[in-house]
Amino acid sequence: MIKVNVMYPYTEGARFDHAYYRDRHMPMVKARLGSACAYYTVEKGLAGRAPGEPPAFVAMCAFFCDSAEAYEAASKEHRAEIRGDIANYTDIAPVIQFSEVVVERSDR
């Protein structure tokens, strides 16, 4: 299993609409990915390590998929639509990382 992380670095004065991201953008992306995406998560950055420090990332999401190839094949057709929607919720350029999931749940 792989995880596609999409992270939005905290930037002073930047715009990020968490409600739009959670309620509209992410469900739309999941619908476009279809069965290539088992599930996704959404995170809202709260703070950095030190008290009062801003978070490293204002928001993050992760798509859990069987393979990078399946993710790429599913997203390819809809890439323009997905990227075009970013302006509706933020002016931050996302950082993307593909990772292999080594441990999915530590409680098992």
C-alpha positions in Angstrom: 0.0 0.0 0.0 1.2 3.5 -0.7 0.2 6.9 0.7 0.1 10.1 -1.3 0.7 13.0 1.1 -0.4 16.5 0.1 0.9 19.1 2.5 0.3 22.8 2.6 3.2 24.6 4.4 2.3 27.3 6.9 2.9 30.7 5.4 2.1 34.0 7.2 -0.8 35.7 5.6 -1.7 32.8 3.3 -5.3 31.8 2.7 -6.7 28.3 3.4 -10.4 27.5 3.6 -10.5 24.4 5.7 -14.3 23.9 5.3 -14.1 24.0 1.5 -11.1 21.7 1.5 -12.8 19.1 3.8 -16.4 19.3 2.4 -15.9 19.9 -1.3 -12.4 19.4 -2.6 -11.5 16.2 -0.9 -14.8 14.4 -1.7 -14.4 15.5 -5.3 -10.9 14.1 -5.6 -11.9 10.8 -3.9 -14.8 10.5 -6.4 -12.4 11.1 -9.3 -9.9 8.5 -8.0 -12.7 5.9 -7.5 -11.6 2.5 -6.4 -7.9 3.4 -6.8 -8.2 5.2 -3.4 -9.1 3.0 -0.5 -9.6 6.0 1.8 -8.2 9.4 2.6 -7.5 11.5 5.7 -7.6 15.3 6.2 -5.6 17.1 8.9 -5.7 20.7 10.1 -2.4 22.0 11.6 -2.8 23.4 15.1 0.7 24.3 16.4 4.4 23.6 16.1 6.5 21.9 18.7 7.0 25.0 20.9 4.1 26.8 22.6 2.7 29.5 20.4 4.7 28.3 17.3 2.7 28.0 14.1 2.3 24.5 12.6 4.7 23.4 9.9 1.7 22.7 7.7 -1.6 24.5 7.8 -3.3 21.4 6.3 -2.5 17.9 5.0 -4.3 15.1 3.4 -3.3 11.5 2.6 -4.7 9.2 0.0 -4.2 5.5 0.7 -3.9 3.4 -2.5 -2.9 0.0 -3.6 0.0 1.3 -5.7 1.5 4.5 -7.1 0.6 3.2 -10.6 -3.1 2.9 -9.7 -3.1 6.4 -8.2 -1.4 7.9 -11.2 -3.7 6.1 -13.7 -6.8 7.2 -11.8 -5.8 10.8 -11.3 -4.3 11.4 -14.8 -7.7 12.0 -16.5 -8.8 14.5 -13.9 -5.6 16.2 -13.0 -6.5 19.6 -14.6 -9.9 19.7 -12.8 -8.3 18.7 -9.4 -5.5 21.3 -9.7 -7.9 23.9 -11.0 -9.9 23.6 -7.8 -7.0 24.5 -5.6 -7.5 28.2 -6.1 -11.0 27.8 -4.5 -9.5 27.1 -1.1 -5.9 28.2 -0.9 -3.0 30.3 -2.4 -0.4 27.9 -1.0 1.5 25.6 -3.3 1.2 22.0 -2.0 4.2 19.7 -1.3 3.5 16.2 -2.4 5.2 13.0 -1.3 4.6 9.3 -2.2 5.4 6.9 0.7 5.2 3.2 1.2 3.0 2.3 4.1 5.1 0.1 6.4 2.7 0.0 9.4 -0.9 1.1 8.8 -2.3 0.6 12.2 -0.2 0.1 15.3 -3.1 -1.3 17.3 -3.2 -4.5 15.4 
